Amino acid sequence: METHKIVVRFLNGRVTKGHTTNFSPTAPHFVLTPVDTHPSPRPELVELNMLKAVFFVRDFAGNRAYHDKKDFVSGQPYKGHKVQVEFADGEVMMGYTPNYDCSLLGFFIFPADPDSNALRVFVVNSSVKSVRLL
């Protein structure tokens, strides 16, 4: 089973970093094993309807000084539709989505910036203000 590094952003502003092996875009929940708890991490069940998004990341540290570019890079290998996602909290994300459907729990977006720490993001539809196909 493949382990994914993720950063989970809850609707209430809480952020948790950890690992998951059972995330599914069609399941209402998944198990997250946090990395920043002591003495030992205890897995927790995370309900998708409590989330803004799930960020599948390169590393947990990231770079707070780096801001993702909002422009699309020509020749980027991703396929799908170019989109601009505006979250209910005002955050805007640009990227590519292979399958946006507002009737589902959410959808994946691949950041427009190839240097982003996020490899892909699962956006929870209930946290979105608008999605604009570009």
Residue frames as qw, qx, qy, qz and C-alpha x, y, z in Angstrom:
[[0.000, 0.889, 0.458, 0.000, 0.00, 0.00, 0.00],
 [0.424, 0.444, -0.014, 0.789, 1.39, 3.37, -1.00],
 [0.339, -0.660, -0.411, 0.530, 1.82, 6.00, 1.71],
 [0.260, 0.720, 0.246, 0.595, 1.06, 9.61, 0.83],
 [0.291, -0.233, -0.327, 0.868, 2.39, 12.73, 2.55],
 [0.041, -0.700, -0.539, -0.467, -0.54, 15.06, 3.02],
 [0.048, -0.065, -0.359, 0.930, -1.43, 18.37, 4.59],
 [0.114, -0.597, -0.778, -0.162, -5.09, 18.52, 5.58],
 [0.027, -0.098, 0.131, -0.986, -6.80, 21.91, 5.83],
 [0.035, -0.507, -0.835, 0.211, -10.01, 21.87, 7.83],
 [0.002, 0.745, 0.440, 0.502, -12.88, 24.32, 7.36],
 [0.468, -0.858, -0.200, 0.072, -12.26, 25.72, 10.85],
 [0.139, 0.919, -0.345, 0.130, -8.68, 26.71, 9.91],
 [0.715, -0.482, 0.503, 0.048, -6.92, 23.77, 11.57],
 [0.601, 0.611, -0.500, -0.127, -4.03, 22.29, 9.60],
 [0.794, -0.379, 0.473, -0.038, -2.69, 18.78, 10.18],
 [0.396, 0.612, -0.652, -0.209, 0.30, 17.16, 8.50],
 [0.681, -0.242, 0.663, -0.195, 0.56, 13.42, 8.20],
 [0.066, 0.231, -0.883, -0.404, 0.38, 10.25, 6.17],
 [0.757, 0.173, 0.324, -0.540, -2.45, 8.26, 4.65],
 [0.157, -0.180, 0.911, 0.337, -2.69, 4.99, 2.80],
 [0.202, 0.417, 0.886, 0.019, -6.42, 4.87, 2.20],
 [0.212, 0.488, 0.076, -0.843, -7.49, 8.20, 0.69],
 [0.279, 0.354, 0.799, 0.398, -10.19, 7.82, -1.97],
 [0.102, -0.004, -0.114, -0.988, -11.95, 10.72, -3.71],
 [0.519, -0.289, -0.551, -0.586, -15.23, 8.78, -3.52],
 [0.544, -0.349, -0.708, 0.284, -15.08, 7.82, 0.16],
 [0.259, -0.879, -0.205, -0.344, -16.56, 10.12, 2.82],
 [0.495, -0.815, 0.298, -0.040, -13.53, 9.69, 5.13],
 [0.760, 0.404, -0.437, 0.261, -9.96, 8.43, 5.39],
 [0.768, -0.571, -0.110, 0.268, -7.40, 7.66, 8.08],
 [0.289, 0.833, -0.266, 0.389, -4.68, 10.23, 8.80],
 [0.802, -0.366, -0.225, 0.415, -1.62, 9.46, 10.90],
 [0.004, -0.994, 0.071, -0.085, -0.31, 12.86, 12.09],
 [0.752, 0.298, -0.297, 0.507, 3.44, 13.50, 12.11],
 [0.121, 0.529, -0.309, 0.781, 3.54, 16.28, 14.68],
 [0.712, -0.569, -0.039, -0.408, 2.06, 14.53, 17.70],
 [0.281, 0.412, -0.776, 0.385, 4.00, 13.19, 20.67],
 [0.411, -0.551, 0.691, 0.225, 4.88, 10.76, 22.10],
 [0.284, 0.018, 0.864, 0.415, 3.49, 8.62, 19.30],
 [0.347, 0.076, -0.301, -0.885, 1.09, 9.48, 16.49],
 [0.398, 0.267, 0.822, -0.307, -2.44, 8.14, 16.82],
 [0.049, 0.226, 0.701, 0.674, -4.35, 7.62, 13.59],
 [0.280, 0.389, 0.446, -0.756, -7.54, 9.66, 13.28],
 [0.344, 0.508, 0.747, 0.256, -10.56, 9.29, 11.06],
 [0.006, -0.328, 0.079, 0.941, -11.00, 12.43, 8.93],
 [0.415, 0.629, 0.645, -0.124, -14.40, 13.26, 7.45],
 [0.382, 0.252, 0.408, 0.790, -14.20, 14.96, 4.04],
 [0.080, -0.804, -0.456, -0.373, -17.18, 17.20, 4.78],
 [0.489, -0.813, -0.116, 0.295, -15.08, 18.86, 7.53],
 [0.612, -0.238, 0.307, 0.689, -12.30, 19.81, 5.10],
 [0.271, 0.805, -0.133, -0.511, -11.36, 22.57, 2.74],
 [0.702, 0.590, -0.385, -0.106, -8.79, 20.48, 0.87],
 [0.874, -0.333, 0.292, 0.201, -6.21, 17.71, 1.07],
 [0.298, 0.853, -0.410, -0.123, -2.75, 18.67, -0.22],
 [0.965, -0.010, 0.101, 0.244, -0.53, 15.82, -1.43],
 [0.032, -0.962, 0.261, 0.068, 2.92, 17.33, -0.86],
 [0.664, 0.515, -0.476, 0.258, 6.57, 16.80, -1.73],
 [0.469, 0.018, -0.645, 0.603, 7.63, 17.49, 1.85],
 [0.349, -0.734, -0.569, 0.125, 6.09, 18.71, 5.08],
 [0.389, -0.428, -0.106, 0.809, 8.43, 21.67, 5.61],
 [0.338, 0.834, 0.394, 0.188, 7.50, 23.51, 2.43],
 [0.416, 0.046, -0.016, 0.908, 8.79, 27.06, 2.00],
 [0.022, -0.766, -0.527, 0.366, 6.68, 29.77, 3.62],
 [0.090, -0.604, 0.184, 0.770, 8.54, 32.44, 1.64],
 [0.076, -0.018, 0.767, 0.636, 7.58, 30.87, -1.70],
 [0.517, 0.415, 0.351, -0.661, 4.27, 31.84, -3.28],
 [0.574, 0.266, 0.733, 0.250, 2.91, 29.66, -6.06],
 [0.019, 0.168, -0.404, -0.899, 2.87, 31.29, -9.47],
 [0.511, 0.442, 0.517, -0.525, -0.62, 31.94, -10.78],
 [0.485, 0.590, -0.368, -0.530, 0.34, 31.59, -14.45],
 [0.954, 0.119, 0.271, -0.041, 0.25, 28.43, -16.53],
 [0.253, -0.592, 0.640, 0.420, 3.57, 27.18, -17.87],
 [0.752, 0.464, -0.245, -0.399, 3.47, 26.12, -21.50],
 [0.571, 0.382, -0.727, 0.006, 4.49, 22.53, -22.13],
 [0.412, -0.330, 0.680, -0.508, 3.45, 21.38, -18.66],
 [0.169, 0.087, -0.957, -0.221, 2.74, 17.62, -18.84],
 [0.292, 0.265, 0.752, -0.528, -0.67, 17.70, -17.11],
 [0.123, -0.264, -0.708, -0.643, -3.81, 17.03, -19.07],
 [0.108, -0.618, -0.729, 0.275, -7.25, 18.25, -18.35],
 [0.067, 0.865, 0.335, 0.366, -8.99, 21.57, -18.07],
 [0.293, 0.201, -0.313, 0.881, -7.31, 24.73, -16.88],
 [0.382, -0.734, -0.539, -0.158, -9.24, 26.02, -13.88],
 [0.047, 0.397, -0.382, 0.833, -9.31, 28.79, -11.34],
 [0.526, -0.499, -0.688, 0.034, -10.74, 27.73, -7.99],
 [0.105, -0.503, 0.276, -0.812, -11.88, 30.29, -5.46],
 [0.378, -0.260, -0.837, 0.299, -12.47, 28.90, -1.99],
 [0.312, -0.809, -0.466, -0.179, -15.11, 30.27, 0.36],
 [0.550, -0.676, -0.111, 0.477, -12.30, 31.76, 2.50],
 [0.195, 0.939, -0.109, -0.263, -11.01, 33.81, -0.48],
 [0.441, -0.447, 0.669, 0.397, -7.98, 31.71, -1.41],
 [0.712, 0.604, -0.101, -0.344, -7.54, 31.30, -5.18],
 [0.587, -0.310, 0.699, 0.265, -5.80, 28.34, -6.78],
 [0.582, 0.605, -0.309, -0.448, -4.88, 27.87, -10.44],
 [0.371, -0.324, 0.863, 0.114, -4.26, 24.52, -12.03],
 [0.453, 0.143, -0.702, -0.530, -5.42, 21.64, -14.15],
 [0.601, -0.058, 0.642, -0.473, -8.23, 19.23, -13.37],
 [0.028, 0.073, -0.913, -0.400, -8.88, 15.98, -15.19],
 [0.272, -0.428, -0.810, -0.294, -12.50, 15.76, -14.03],
 [0.131, -0.008, 0.385, -0.914, -14.40, 18.58, -12.37],
 [0.379, -0.433, -0.715, -0.396, -17.92, 17.60, -11.34],
 [0.204, -0.385, 0.332, -0.836, -19.74, 19.72, -8.75],
 [0.814, -0.284, -0.171, -0.478, -22.06, 16.83, -7.88],
 [0.812, 0.023, -0.514, 0.275, -19.19, 14.76, -6.42],
 [0.631, -0.669, -0.207, 0.332, -17.50, 15.16, -3.00],
 [0.190, -0.831, 0.264, 0.452, -14.62, 16.94, -4.68],
 [0.792, 0.598, 0.000, 0.126, -12.04, 16.91, -7.44],
 [0.727, -0.308, 0.149, 0.595, -8.30, 16.87, -7.98],
 [0.314, 0.947, -0.060, 0.018, -6.36, 19.88, -9.17],
 [0.802, -0.027, 0.044, 0.595, -2.71, 19.85, -10.24],
 [0.173, -0.823, -0.054, 0.539, -1.12, 23.25, -9.49],
 [0.564, 0.823, 0.023, 0.072, -0.24, 25.44, -12.46],
 [0.029, -0.853, 0.513, -0.094, 3.14, 26.10, -10.84],
 [0.888, 0.158, -0.429, 0.058, 5.41, 23.08, -11.43],
 [0.353, 0.356, -0.600, 0.623, 7.60, 24.23, -8.50],
 [0.599, -0.513, 0.051, -0.613, 4.72, 24.12, -6.01],
 [0.165, -0.316, 0.873, -0.334, 5.24, 21.96, -2.94],
 [0.705, 0.197, 0.496, -0.467, 1.79, 20.51, -3.65],
 [0.182, -0.102, 0.866, 0.454, 1.88, 17.70, -6.19],
 [0.269, -0.400, -0.670, -0.565, -1.91, 17.61, -6.35],
 [0.208, -0.025, 0.492, -0.845, -4.79, 18.86, -4.26],
 [0.140, -0.459, -0.859, -0.180, -8.14, 17.25, -3.56],
 [0.169, -0.140, 0.090, -0.971, -10.58, 20.16, -3.35],
 [0.070, 0.404, 0.868, -0.278, -13.74, 19.50, -1.35],
 [0.044, 0.498, 0.546, 0.673, -16.65, 20.93, -3.35],
 [0.342, -0.805, -0.485, -0.003, -18.51, 22.24, -0.28],
 [0.474, -0.603, -0.045, 0.640, -15.54, 24.55, 0.49],
 [0.366, 0.119, 0.449, 0.806, -15.57, 26.17, -2.97],
 [0.212, 0.599, 0.235, -0.736, -17.09, 29.53, -3.82],
 [0.656, 0.665, -0.026, -0.357, -16.52, 29.22, -7.56],
 [0.640, -0.145, 0.617, 0.434, -14.74, 27.17, -10.22],
 [0.438, 0.776, -0.082, -0.446, -13.96, 28.85, -13.51],
 [0.824, 0.155, 0.420, 0.347, -12.86, 26.79, -16.51],
 [0.055, -0.770, 0.253, 0.583, -10.22, 28.75, -18.43]]
